Amino acid sequence: MATTVLDEPKAVNNKGGKYLTFALGKEEYGLEILKVREIFGYMEITAIPRTPSYVRGVINLRGQVMAVVDLRAKFNMETVERTEQTCIIVVEIHRGGRKICTGMIVDHVSEVLDVPGDKIEDPPSFGSSVDSDFILGMGKIGDSVKILLDIDKVLDGDEASVLIN
C-alpha cells in the first residue's frame, strides 16, 4: 500500500524584508517598502478620457503629474465611499527600462512589517484560468495571511503603457 506524502509549502526565502501593509476591504496586502515613495491622504484627481476604468486619472504632486490607479477597481472589488483613512500610496514601478511613479488608491495603510523569508510562501496555484503572477508571496503573520504584491506586475504590459504614454 502506497503512502502519499504532502510536500511542505516552500518558503520564498529571498523575499524576506520590510513591507508596507494596507487594506482593501477586509483583505490585507503588502508592498516592498523600497518600492514605496510616499503616502498621502486622498486628493482631487483629474479624470482622463478613454482610460481603463481602474485608472482614476492624474494628480499634480509638487509639480509632477502622475497617474492614479484604484486598486479596488483593478482587483474587481466593489466600490466603496472614500473615508478620511483612504489614501494614495506612490509607488515606483519599472517598465521597459523606465521608472514610473504611480499613485495607488487604498482603503487605509496599516503598518510596516519586517517579514522573514521563512514566513513567506509561494502563492497557491489557482489553475491556468487565474493570473496570480502579480502575487510575490503569502506572508504568514501570526494567525493571518498578508498578500504580498509584486507591484511591477500588478499592471501588466498593456496596462502599464497607459501610464507611460
N, C-alpha and C positions, 0 to 999 in steps of 0.2 A: 504494500500500500504506500503510495507516494505522499509525501508531506509537502504542502505548499508553504513557502516562507515568504512573507511580505517584506519587501525591501523597506528599510528605514528611510524616511524622507531625507533627501540630500540637502545639506546646508550649502548656501551660496556664500562661502567664507570670504571671498574677495569683495563682497558688497557691504560689509560692515562699515559703520561710520555714523555721522550725525545727520539726522533727518528732521526737517520741519514738518510737523504733523498738522493736519487741518481736517475739517469735517465738511461733508456734503450729505445732508440729512443725517441719518444715524451711522453712516459709514465713516471710518477714519482712514485717511490716506497720508502718505509721507512723500516728501521730495528731498533729494540730496541737498543738504544745506549749501553746498558750494555752487549749486545752480540758482539759488535764490539771491536776487539783487536787492529787493526792497519789499516792504509790506506797508500798505496804507489803507485807510478807510475808503469805502465806496465813493466814487465821484461821478460827475456827469460824463457820459460817454456820447460822442458824436457818431451817429449811425452812418454806415457807408452802404449805399445801394448795391444790390446784386452780390452780396457776400453770403456765405453759408449761414444758416440760422444760428449757429453757435458763436459766430463772430459778431459780437455786440457792436463793434465799431472801433473808434480810436480815441485816445486821450492825449493831451499835451501835458507831459510831465517835465516841468522845468525846461521847456524848450525842445524836448524830444517827443516826437509823435510816435506812438506805438499802438499796435493792435491789441484789443482786449477780447479774450475768449471766455465764454461762460462754460465752466467745466460741467455744470449740471446739464446744460443743453448738449454738450459734446458727448456725455455719457448717457444720453437719452433718459435723464431723470426728470421728474415732474418739476415744473417751475414753482418757485415759492416767492413770497414777498421779501423784499430786501429788509434787513434789520440793521440796527446800529452795530451789530457784530459782523455783517457782511463786509468783506474786504477784498482787495486786489493784491495778489502776490505777483511781483515782477520777477520773471524767470529768464534765464539766458538759455536759448536753445541753439543747437548747431545744425545748420543745413547747408549743404553744398559748399563747405569750407568757410561759411559765414557764420558770425554770431549775431543772433537776433534777440532783442529784449521784447518780451510779450507779457501782457498782463493776463492773469487768470483769476476770474471771479470765483470765490469760495464762500461758504456759509460762515465759517469762522476759523481762525487759526487757533491751534491748541497749545503746542509746546515744541521745543527742540528736544529730541531724544537721541541718546547715543545707543545705537542698536549694534550689538556684537554680531559678527559674521555667522557665528553658530546659532543665532536666533533668527536667521533669515533662510527661508526655504524657497525653492523654485515654485512658481505658481502652479496650481493643479492643472491638469490637462482637461480642457472642456470639449475636446474634439475639434475637427478641422473647420467646423462652421462658426466657431467663436475665435475672434482675434484677441489674443491676450499678450501679444508681443510688447505692448506698452507697459506691462507689469514687470518691474525689476525683480520683485520677490514679495514674499509674505513675511512680514515682521511679527514675530511672536513676542508680545509684550505682556507679561503676566498671563492672565486668562483671555486676553483679547488678541485680535489679529489686525495689524495695520497693513493696508495695501500700499506697497512701495512702488511709486511710479517712475518709469524712465521717461522724463519729461521730453527728451528729444524724440521719443516715439509716440507720445500722446497724439501729436498731429502727424499724420503720415505725409509722404512726399507731396502729393497733390494739394492737400490742405495747407501745408506749410508754405507752398508757393503763393497762396492768397496773402499770407502775412509778409512775404518778402517783396512782392511786386507792388 
